[in-house]
Amino acid sequence: MTETKDGVLCIDGVKVTDIVEKYGTPCYIMSENTVRENCRKYKNATQKHYGKNALPLYASKAFSCVEIYKTVSSEGFGADVVSGGELYTALKAGFDPKKIYFHGNAKTDDEIKYALESGVGRIVADNAEELCKIDRIAKSLNVTAEISLRIKPGVEAHTHNFVKTGQIDSKFGFALENGEAFTAAKTVSEMKNVRLAGVHCHIGSQIFDSDPFVLAAKRMLGFIAKIKNELSVEIKELNLGGGFGIRYVEGDNPIPYDDYMKTIAQTVKSESEALGIAVPFILVEPGRSIVAEAGITAYKVIAVKTIENIRTYVSVDGGMTDNPRYALYGSKYEACIANKADLPRDFKATVAGRCCESGDLIGENMMIQRPEAGDILTVFSTGAYNYSMASNYNRVPRPPVIMISNGEPRVIVKRETYEDIVKNDII
Ligand SMILES: *Cc1c(COP(=O)(O)O)cnc(C)c1O
């Protein structure tokens, strides 16, 4: 995806310096080819290991805009949405509602109504109140809601505390070990306007190890068998969530998707047989691993401030408003100076954003080329959870997203203007 030409960093053959000259800084730059390649890796792996009996969904909270829904839809993906806003965006893109899975731990009545009226494929129900709400709203609309239950399988994934979701102490879903999940399934089996189509789990994010996924799959299959035996309800669909790690910095070593799929598929098949249940239809929900490495962010270096014997701050024209991940999780990134891409990265810099917060950093002690004001600093692997988490703090307009499609840059999300900043203010 990236290479160096005439001493300049290129993405899909286009010089980053040319892109920023045309579109300004800061800007997000994405490679459409890389997004598509990532989709195909999942598509091929699911096909190879489950045949037609599987569908990958794009977890769109990682990066949500009209164009990305179009892209993943054309690759045969479904989508996972977690809010009315994401659903609206997907529908605007012409996404097939039947392939949309509606998630969330605090869905409002309006969102449930919107999802049912739009004909989404599944609502992934999170709590007991929500089950009653879905039944009531579905009844008022005279439809049957096809739902999946969000289950906490009680699996510890080795990742950041804020992105762990599979353990009992989590705000998401019904717990297996205390019988909550079973009670929920029983409740649904007695409801008139809700049908239990599937079960879902998602154990966390940025996970490199396949063991927690295997364990989660086993627990979920055990649960499907229990429901079959005790409630005579056959659950046909098992959604194993997302969370596959990507490479942010050296030392992050993601497992090839195919290896992961192979391991899980073996478990799913052998475990189903042992439990005497049919192999369920499998869904996976990659978000980060579809878009993260497909994106970079380009900033302009505004100032270089060396504090003797302490550190050098390199201040750029963006920061936590376009990438809050350091502030949120202490995330690490790699960076380089696009216009000095041939030179060695031998300068230790703390890259700081422009916001009035000392914690507004892109990263501490990042190795980059020797920086000076006016340089174009690029940060790698920013395609996920950057634009989608961006804010207008300090009334900073959000950057545009430039997509490179077959060597041609085009704007897929416009840069916000000062007008946009005040558009909801009553003047
Ligand atoms: C966030 C999330 C995902 C995607 O996680 P990634 O780490 O981005 O792959 C998938 N499913 C659910 C329910 C999620 O909340």
The ligand as a Gaussian input file, in Angstrom:
#p B3LYP/6-31G(d) Opt

LIG

0 1
 C      -16.723000      -3.250000      18.066000
 C      -17.465000      -4.463000      17.693000
 C      -17.010000      -5.251000      16.634000
 C      -15.755000      -4.973000      15.864000
 O      -14.614000      -5.044000      16.610000
 P      -13.183000      -4.866000      15.895000
 O      -12.230000      -4.981000      17.012000
 O      -13.185000      -3.518000      15.295000
 O      -13.070000      -5.945000      14.895000
 C      -17.765000      -6.343000      16.286000
 N      -18.912000      -6.662000      16.943000
 C      -19.370000      -5.906000      17.961000
 C      -20.624000      -6.278000      18.615000
 C      -18.663000      -4.801000      18.379000
 O      -19.116000      -4.072000      19.395000

